[in-house]
Amino acid sequence: MMRTVSLLLLILSLSGVGLASVVAAAPSDATHSQIEFPKFLEEYHDGETTNLWQKLAGRVRVDPFNVVGTIIFLCAILHTFLTSRFMHISHRYQQEFEALADREKESRQSVERQRDALQFRAQFFHFMGEVEAVFGIWLVPLFSLIVLMKGWPTLVAYITSLNPAEPVFVVVIMAMASSRPILRLTENWLAKAAALGGSTPGSWWFSLLTLGPLLGSFITEPAAMTICALLLRQKFYALKPSKGLSYATLGLLFVNISVGGTLTNFAAPPVVLVATKWSWDIHHMLANFGWKAALGIVLANIVYYSRYRSELSQLKRIRADEKDKRRVIPWQITMVHVLFLVWTVFTSHYVSLVVLGFLFFLAFVEATDRHQGVMRLRGPMLVGFFLASLVVHGGFQKWWIAPVLSGLSEWPMMIGGIILTAFNDNAAVTYLASLVPGLAPSLRYAVVAGAVTGGGLTVIANAPNPAGQSILAPSFGEDGVSPGCLFLGAIVPTIIMALAFMLLP
């Protein structure tokens, strides 16, 4: 049963990642400049309107589709909070489906009809329960309404205007970062840090949640999330920690990854989207964000370590001889993988070069398969599908996000950035903030600080989160990760990060 679901999701992932690029490649007489949809902010001509509600109401009157796009987006957000429930329903139908195999008294035809019905229901609710598929599911009503209300050329023009670079980049960097040589290299580095604490589960926990996120500033956040999540699954979650510690760890991971990419100007999507426009270089990031993020990560980890110190000390010690039994990977192969990562980061804004490099990477993996693991693309492509779908939805939210942000001072801007990020990708929040004309430097700092701080509150708040959720979901039981428990696990480090960014000089 799950094979069919996996195949369906993989196909949707491929279509989601390639949607914008495929449509962009298709000839069309309708361009975004000819069909202005959604409208550019300056086209509303409401700069003199100071009342927020009057401005929003006026924009709805100009284009009622603003409300339609936002309602569908809100429905998708609500859907993400119901995924665990859908997954629970799917498992119930799956159990009933398997139980029918033992019923031999009924006619074979009757049993087969019931099994077909149960199998379909199980697959349907499993698909509805996949977090990474949610926003893609809600593209169906969005596209349908665009065609009905605006026409097919408008849909084509809108999709053509989108840039698929970020989803494609995330897919490729995740796949490369999850390769065996890269994982082994990173694990060796982190193992040296864990060895300072005796290589106990607690020392692994602290090393992965401290050094791993900071590594994201150099290998990008998606790569750091993939590596940290995989190693946490092996070194920590395999030891069956309590529910409280499990969600505290997941919340820390998501928040730390979100802020850990701010040491540089090329690793975190919410920074990348504004760095060029606002002239933020690596020196600016280190001086204004990087050291505060590093300090906040350490403080948050210390707080949670102190809270769960007793349980961490009681977890079964990791076997010291586990690594010795594995095949040694030649350093030349590892170096080639590192060079592929560097190439992908360097060409991240050029889709053709990223894809070309990935094809060469796959060829190299095939040529050295003796030292490689199974190349699993389902997870990266699902995350790419998630991002591509989110980009499509995000274009219809700027009509209300921009005026909301422009009317705030520093602290409200910071808090508003955190709140908006919880219900929208943080890269979308900073991008929309960059559209606000004449935004003061202090407000630019506040909105970016808020966006990266709130990146761990929900799965959709930061682009790499679905990757971590996909890798670690099996460790949280059949129903997967609970959005409410994730929020509670992330709230304390979120507060610590907010105070670090806003109170430190």
C-alpha positions as CSV (number, residue, x, y, z in Angstrom):
1,M,0.0,0.0,0.0
2,M,2.7,2.5,1.0
3,R,4.5,1.9,-2.3
4,T,1.7,3.3,-4.2
5,V,1.5,6.4,-1.9
6,S,5.3,6.8,-2.1
7,L,5.1,6.7,-5.9
8,L,2.3,9.2,-6.0
9,L,4.1,11.6,-3.7
10,L,7.3,11.2,-5.7
11,I,5.5,12.1,-8.9
12,L,3.9,15.1,-7.3
13,S,7.3,16.1,-5.9
14,L,8.8,16.0,-9.4
15,S,5.9,18.0,-10.8
16,G,6.0,20.5,-7.9
17,V,9.7,21.2,-8.2
18,G,9.7,21.4,-12.0
19,L,6.3,23.2,-12.3
20,A,7.7,26.7,-12.6
21,S,10.6,25.8,-14.8
22,V,8.5,23.7,-17.1
23,V,5.9,26.4,-17.6
24,A,8.6,29.0,-17.9
25,A,10.1,27.0,-20.7
26,A,6.8,26.7,-22.6
27,P,6.1,29.4,-25.1
28,S,3.3,31.8,-24.1
29,D,2.1,35.1,-25.3
30,A,1.0,36.0,-21.8
31,T,3.8,37.3,-19.6
32,H,3.6,38.6,-16.1
33,S,4.3,42.1,-17.4
34,Q,1.3,41.9,-19.7
35,I,-1.0,40.2,-17.2
36,E,-0.3,41.8,-13.8
37,F,-1.5,39.1,-11.5
38,P,-1.2,39.3,-8.5
39,K,-1.0,43.1,-8.7
40,F,2.1,44.9,-7.7
41,L,1.8,46.8,-4.5
42,E,2.2,50.2,-6.2
43,E,-0.7,49.5,-8.5
44,Y,-3.2,49.9,-5.6
45,H,-2.4,53.6,-5.4
46,D,-3.2,53.7,-1.7
47,G,0.0,55.2,-0.4
48,E,-1.9,58.0,1.2
49,T,-4.2,55.6,3.2
50,T,-2.9,55.4,6.7
51,N,-5.6,53.2,8.2
52,L,-4.6,49.5,7.9
53,W,-8.1,48.1,7.6
54,Q,-9.2,50.7,5.1
55,K,-6.1,49.9,3.0
56,L,-6.7,46.2,3.1
57,A,-10.4,46.6,2.3
58,G,-9.5,48.9,-0.6
59,R,-7.2,46.3,-2.0
60,V,-9.9,43.6,-1.8
61,R,-12.2,45.9,-3.7
62,V,-9.6,46.4,-6.4
63,D,-9.0,42.6,-6.7
64,P,-11.4,40.3,-4.8
65,F,-9.1,37.4,-5.6
66,N,-6.8,38.7,-2.8
67,V,-9.3,37.2,-0.3
68,V,-9.6,34.0,-2.3
69,G,-5.9,33.3,-2.4
70,T,-5.5,34.1,1.3
71,I,-8.4,31.9,2.4
72,I,-7.0,29.0,0.4
73,F,-3.6,29.7,2.1
74,L,-5.2,29.7,5.5
75,C,-7.0,26.4,4.7
76,A,-3.6,24.9,3.9
77,I,-2.2,26.1,7.2
78,L,-5.1,24.6,9.1
79,H,-4.6,21.4,7.2
80,T,-1.0,21.2,8.5
81,F,-2.4,21.1,12.0
82,L,-4.6,18.2,11.1
83,T,-2.1,16.0,9.4
84,S,-1.5,13.8,12.5
85,R,-5.2,13.2,12.7
86,F,-5.4,12.2,9.0
87,M,-2.4,9.9,9.5
88,H,-4.2,8.2,12.5
89,I,-7.2,7.6,10.3
90,S,-5.0,6.2,7.6
91,H,-3.4,3.7,10.0
92,R,-6.9,2.6,11.3
93,Y,-8.0,1.8,7.7
94,Q,-4.7,0.1,7.1
95,Q,-5.2,-2.2,10.1
96,E,-8.7,-3.0,9.0
97,F,-7.4,-3.7,5.5
98,E,-4.8,-6.2,6.8
99,A,-7.3,-7.8,9.2
100,L,-9.5,-8.8,6.2
101,A,-6.8,-11.2,5.0
102,D,-7.7,-13.5,7.9
103,R,-11.4,-13.6,7.0
104,E,-11.9,-16.8,5.0
105,K,-15.5,-17.5,5.7
106,E,-16.8,-14.8,3.4
107,S,-16.8,-15.0,-0.3
108,R,-13.5,-14.0,-1.9
109,Q,-15.2,-11.4,-4.1
110,S,-16.9,-9.7,-1.2
111,V,-13.6,-9.6,0.8
112,E,-11.7,-8.2,-2.2
113,R,-14.2,-5.4,-2.6
114,Q,-13.9,-4.4,1.0
115,R,-10.1,-4.6,0.9
116,D,-10.1,-2.3,-2.2
117,A,-12.3,0.2,-0.4
118,L,-10.2,0.2,2.7
119,Q,-6.9,0.4,0.8
120,F,-8.1,3.4,-1.1
121,R,-9.2,5.1,2.1
122,A,-5.9,4.3,3.8
123,Q,-3.9,5.7,0.9
124,F,-6.1,8.8,0.7
125,F,-5.8,9.8,4.3
126,H,-2.1,8.9,4.3
127,F,-1.6,11.4,1.5
128,M,-3.7,14.0,3.3
129,G,-1.5,13.4,6.3
130,E,1.8,14.1,4.6
131,V,2.9,17.6,5.7
132,E,5.1,18.1,2.7
133,A,2.1,17.5,0.4
134,V,-0.4,19.8,2.1
135,F,0.4,23.0,0.2
136,G,0.6,21.1,-3.1
137,I,-2.9,19.6,-2.4
138,W,-4.3,23.1,-2.0
139,L,-2.8,24.2,-5.3
140,V,-5.6,22.3,-6.9
141,P,-8.4,24.6,-5.7
142,L,-6.2,27.6,-6.2
143,F,-5.4,26.8,-9.8
144,S,-9.0,25.9,-10.5
145,L,-10.3,29.3,-9.2
146,I,-7.6,31.2,-11.0
147,V,-8.7,29.6,-14.3
148,L,-12.4,30.2,-13.5
149,M,-12.0,33.8,-12.3
150,K,-9.0,35.0,-14.4
151,G,-8.6,32.6,-17.2
152,W,-5.9,30.1,-18.3
153,P,-3.4,32.8,-19.7
154,T,-3.4,34.4,-16.2
155,L,-2.4,31.2,-14.6
156,V,0.3,30.6,-17.1
157,A,1.6,34.2,-16.7
158,Y,1.7,33.8,-12.9
159,I,3.6,30.5,-12.9
160,T,6.0,31.8,-15.5
161,S,6.9,34.7,-13.2
162,L,8.0,32.4,-10.4
163,N,11.6,31.4,-9.8
164,P,12.2,27.7,-9.2
165,A,15.8,28.2,-8.1
166,E,15.3,27.7,-4.3
167,P,13.2,24.5,-4.5
168,V,15.6,23.0,-6.9
169,F,18.6,24.0,-4.8
170,V,17.1,22.5,-1.7
171,V,16.4,19.2,-3.4
172,V,20.0,19.0,-4.7
173,I,21.7,20.1,-1.5
174,M,19.7,17.8,0.6
175,A,20.4,14.8,-1.6
176,M,24.1,15.6,-1.6
177,A,24.3,16.3,2.1
178,S,22.6,13.0,2.9
179,S,25.2,11.0,1.0
180,R,27.3,8.6,3.0
181,P,30.7,10.3,2.6
182,I,29.3,13.7,3.7
183,L,27.5,12.2,6.7
184,R,30.5,10.2,7.7
185,L,32.8,13.3,7.5
186,T,30.4,15.5,9.5
187,E,29.8,12.7,12.0
188,N,33.6,12.4,12.5
189,W,33.9,16.1,13.3
190,L,30.9,16.0,15.6
191,A,32.2,12.9,17.2
192,K,35.4,14.7,18.2
193,A,33.3,17.3,20.0
194,A,31.1,14.6,21.6
195,A,34.3,12.8,22.8
196,L,35.1,15.7,25.0
197,G,32.0,14.7,27.0
198,G,32.8,11.0,26.9
199,S,30.6,10.3,23.8
200,T,27.6,9.9,26.0
201,P,24.1,10.4,24.6
202,G,24.1,13.8,26.4
203,S,27.3,14.9,24.8
204,W,26.1,13.8,21.3
205,W,22.9,15.7,22.0
206,F,24.7,18.9,22.9
207,S,27.2,18.7,20.1
208,L,24.6,18.0,17.4
209,L,22.3,20.9,18.6
210,T,25.2,23.4,19.0
211,L,27.8,22.8,16.3
212,G,25.4,21.3,13.7
213,P,23.2,24.4,13.3
214,L,26.2,26.7,13.2
215,L,27.6,24.5,10.4
216,G,24.5,25.5,8.4
217,S,26.1,28.9,7.8
218,F,28.7,27.3,5.6
219,I,27.0,24.3,4.0
220,T,23.5,25.9,4.0
221,E,20.6,25.3,6.4
222,P,19.0,22.5,4.4
223,A,22.2,20.5,4.4
224,A,22.8,21.1,8.1
225,M,19.2,20.1,8.9
226,T,19.6,16.9,6.9
227,I,22.9,15.9,8.6
228,C,21.7,16.9,12.2
229,A,18.4,15.1,11.8
230,L,20.0,11.9,10.5
231,L,22.6,11.8,13.3
232,L,20.0,12.6,15.9
233,R,17.9,9.7,14.7
234,Q,20.9,7.4,15.0
235,K,22.5,8.7,18.1
236,F,19.6,10.0,20.2
237,Y,16.1,9.1,19.1
238,A,17.1,5.4,18.6
239,L,17.5,5.4,22.4
240,K,13.7,6.0,22.9
241,P,13.7,9.3,24.9
242,S,10.5,10.5,26.6
243,K,7.9,12.4,24.7
244,G,8.9,15.7,26.5
245,L,12.6,15.3,25.7
246,S,11.8,14.2,22.2
247,Y,9.8,17.4,21.4
248,A,12.2,19.6,23.3
249,T,15.0,18.3,21.1
250,L,13.0,18.8,17.9
251,G,12.0,22.3,18.9
252,L,15.6,23.1,19.7
253,L,16.8,21.6,16.4
254,F,14.3,23.7,14.3
255,V,15.0,27.0,16.1
256,N,18.8,26.5,16.2
257,I,18.9,25.6,12.5
258,S,16.8,28.7,11.6
259,V,19.1,31.1,13.4
260,G,22.3,29.1,12.9
261,G,22.5,30.1,9.2
262,T,22.9,33.8,10.0
263,L,26.7,33.8,10.3
264,T,27.0,34.3,6.6
265,N,24.9,36.0,3.9
266,F,24.5,32.9,1.6
267,A,23.2,30.1,3.7
268,A,19.8,31.0,5.1
269,P,17.0,31.6,2.6
270,P,15.4,34.5,4.6
271,V,18.8,36.2,4.5
272,V,19.7,35.3,0.9
273,L,16.5,37.0,-0.4
274,V,17.4,40.4,1.1
275,A,21.2,40.4,1.4
276,T,21.8,41.8,-2.1
277,K,19.0,44.4,-2.0
278,W,20.0,45.7,1.4
279,S,23.8,45.3,0.8
280,W,24.4,42.9,3.7
281,D,27.8,41.1,3.3
282,I,29.3,38.4,5.5
283,H,30.9,41.0,7.8
284,H,27.5,42.7,8.4
285,M,26.0,39.3,9.2
286,L,28.7,38.3,11.7
287,A,28.7,41.7,13.4
288,N,24.9,42.0,13.7
289,F,23.5,38.5,13.7
290,G,26.1,35.7,13.8
291,W,27.6,36.1,17.3
292,K,24.2,36.7,18.8
293,A,22.8,33.6,17.2
294,A,25.7,31.5,18.4
295,L,25.3,32.8,22.0
296,G,21.5,32.2,21.9
297,I,22.0,28.6,20.6
298,V,24.4,27.8,23.5
299,L,22.1,29.4,26.1
300,A,19.0,27.6,24.8
301,N,20.8,24.3,24.8
302,I,22.1,24.8,28.3
303,V,18.5,25.6,29.5
304,Y,17.1,22.4,28.0
305,Y,20.1,20.3,29.0
306,S,19.7,21.4,32.6
307,R,16.0,20.6,32.5
308,Y,16.5,17.1,31.1
309,R,19.9,16.4,32.5
310,S,18.7,13.4,34.6
311,E,17.0,11.7,31.7
312,L,19.9,12.3,29.3
313,S,22.3,10.7,31.8
314,Q,20.1,7.6,32.0
315,L,19.9,6.9,28.3
316,K,21.7,3.9,27.2
317,R,25.3,4.7,26.2
318,I,26.1,4.5,22.5
319,R,28.3,1.5,21.6
320,A,31.9,2.6,21.1
321,D,32.7,-0.1,18.6
322,E,29.8,0.8,16.2
323,K,31.9,2.9,13.8
324,D,34.8,0.5,13.7
325,K,32.7,-2.1,11.8
326,R,31.9,0.2,8.9
327,R,33.8,0.4,5.6
328,V,36.4,3.2,5.5
329,I,35.6,5.8,2.8
330,P,38.7,7.0,0.9
331,W,39.4,10.7,1.5
332,Q,39.4,11.4,-2.2
333,I,35.8,10.4,-2.6
334,T,34.8,12.5,0.4
335,M,36.7,15.5,-1.1
336,V,34.8,15.1,-4.4
337,H,31.5,15.2,-2.5
338,V,32.6,18.4,-0.7
339,L,33.5,20.0,-4.0
340,F,30.1,19.1,-5.4
341,L,28.5,20.8,-2.3
342,V,30.7,23.9,-2.9
343,W,29.6,24.0,-6.6
344,T,25.9,23.7,-5.6
345,V,26.2,26.6,-3.1
346,F,28.2,28.7,-5.6
347,T,25.7,28.2,-8.4
348,S,22.6,28.2,-6.2
349,H,20.9,31.0,-8.2
350,Y,21.4,29.3,-11.5
351,V,19.0,26.3,-11.9
352,S,20.6,24.9,-15.0
353,L,24.1,24.8,-13.4
354,V,22.7,23.3,-10.2
355,V,20.9,20.5,-12.1
356,L,24.0,19.9,-14.3
357,G,26.2,19.5,-11.3
358,F,23.7,17.1,-9.7
359,L,23.7,14.9,-12.8
360,F,27.5,14.7,-12.6
361,F,27.2,14.0,-8.9
362,L,24.8,11.1,-9.5
363,A,27.2,9.7,-12.1
364,F,30.0,9.9,-9.6
365,V,27.9,8.1,-7.0
366,E,27.2,5.4,-9.4
367,A,30.8,5.0,-10.3
368,T,31.8,4.7,-6.6
369,D,28.8,2.8,-5.4
370,R,31.0,0.5,-3.3
371,H,31.5,3.4,-0.9
372,Q,28.1,4.9,-1.2
373,G,24.7,4.3,0.4
374,V,21.3,4.1,-1.2
375,M,20.5,7.5,-2.8
376,R,17.1,8.3,-1.3
377,L,15.5,11.1,-3.3
378,R,11.9,10.8,-2.0
379,G,12.6,13.0,1.1
380,P,14.4,15.8,-0.8
381,M,11.9,15.9,-3.6
382,L,9.0,16.1,-1.2
383,V,10.6,19.0,0.5
384,G,11.2,20.6,-2.9
385,F,7.5,20.0,-3.7
386,F,6.6,21.7,-0.4
387,L,8.8,24.8,-1.2
388,A,7.6,25.1,-4.8
389,S,4.0,25.0,-3.6
390,L,4.7,27.5,-0.8
391,V,6.2,29.9,-3.3
392,V,3.1,29.7,-5.5
393,H,0.8,30.4,-2.5
394,G,3.1,33.1,-1.1
395,G,2.7,35.3,-4.1
396,F,-1.0,36.0,-3.1
397,Q,-0.1,37.1,0.5
398,K,1.9,40.2,-0.2
399,W,-1.2,42.4,-0.4
400,W,-1.7,42.1,3.3
401,I,1.7,41.2,4.7
402,A,3.5,44.4,3.3
403,P,1.1,46.9,4.9
404,V,1.1,45.0,8.2
405,L,4.9,45.1,8.4
406,S,5.3,48.7,7.2
407,G,3.2,50.0,10.1
408,L,5.3,48.5,12.9
409,S,8.1,49.8,15.0
410,E,11.2,47.7,16.1
411,W,9.8,45.5,18.8
412,P,6.4,45.0,17.2
413,M,8.2,44.3,13.9
414,M,10.3,41.7,15.6
415,I,7.2,40.1,17.3
416,G,5.2,40.4,14.1
417,G,8.0,38.7,12.1
418,I,7.9,35.8,14.6
419,I,4.1,35.5,14.4
420,L,4.0,35.7,10.6
421,T,6.8,33.3,10.3
422,A,4.9,30.7,12.3
423,F,2.2,30.8,9.6
424,N,4.3,31.4,6.6
425,D,7.8,30.5,5.4
426,N,10.3,33.0,7.0
427,A,11.9,33.6,3.6
428,A,8.6,34.8,2.3
429,V,8.3,37.2,5.3
430,T,11.7,38.8,4.7
431,Y,11.1,38.9,0.9
432,L,7.9,40.7,1.4
433,A,9.5,43.1,3.8
434,S,12.1,43.9,1.2
435,L,9.3,45.1,-1.0
436,V,8.4,47.8,1.5
437,P,9.9,51.0,0.2
438,G,12.1,53.1,2.5
439,L,12.2,50.5,5.3
440,A,14.6,51.8,8.0
441,P,17.8,49.8,8.8
442,S,16.6,49.1,12.3
443,L,13.3,47.7,10.9
444,R,15.2,45.6,8.4
445,Y,17.2,44.1,11.2
446,A,14.1,43.5,13.3
447,V,12.1,41.7,10.6
448,V,15.0,39.4,9.7
449,A,15.7,38.7,13.4
450,G,12.0,37.9,13.9
451,A,11.8,35.8,10.8
452,V,14.8,33.6,11.8
453,T,13.8,33.5,15.4
454,G,10.3,32.2,14.7
455,G,11.6,29.6,12.2
456,G,11.1,26.7,14.6
457,L,7.6,27.2,15.9
458,T,5.9,25.2,13.0
459,V,7.0,22.9,10.3
460,I,6.2,25.5,7.6
461,A,8.1,28.3,9.3
462,N,11.5,27.5,7.8
463,A,12.3,25.8,4.5
464,P,14.6,23.0,6.0
465,N,12.0,22.1,8.7
466,P,10.1,19.6,6.4
467,A,13.3,17.8,5.8
468,G,13.9,17.4,9.5
469,Q,10.3,16.4,10.1
470,S,10.5,13.8,7.3
471,I,13.6,12.2,8.7
472,L,12.5,12.2,12.3
473,A,8.8,11.6,12.0
474,P,9.1,7.8,12.5
475,S,10.7,8.4,15.9
476,F,7.4,10.0,17.1
477,G,5.1,7.0,16.5
478,E,2.6,6.2,13.9
479,D,0.9,9.6,14.0
480,G,4.1,11.5,13.4
481,V,5.0,14.9,14.7
482,S,2.3,16.8,16.6
483,P,2.2,20.5,15.6
484,G,1.0,21.5,19.1
485,C,3.8,19.6,20.9
486,L,6.4,21.0,18.4
487,F,5.2,24.6,19.2
488,L,5.6,23.9,23.0
489,G,9.0,22.4,22.5
490,A,10.2,25.4,20.4
491,I,8.7,28.3,22.5
492,V,11.4,28.5,25.1
493,P,14.4,28.7,22.6
494,T,12.4,31.1,20.5
495,I,12.0,33.5,23.5
496,I,15.8,33.1,24.2
497,M,16.7,33.9,20.6
498,A,14.4,36.9,20.5
499,L,15.9,38.4,23.6
500,A,19.4,37.7,22.3
501,F,18.8,39.5,19.0
502,M,16.9,42.5,20.5
503,L,18.8,43.1,23.8
504,L,22.4,42.4,22.9
505,P,24.2,45.5,21.4
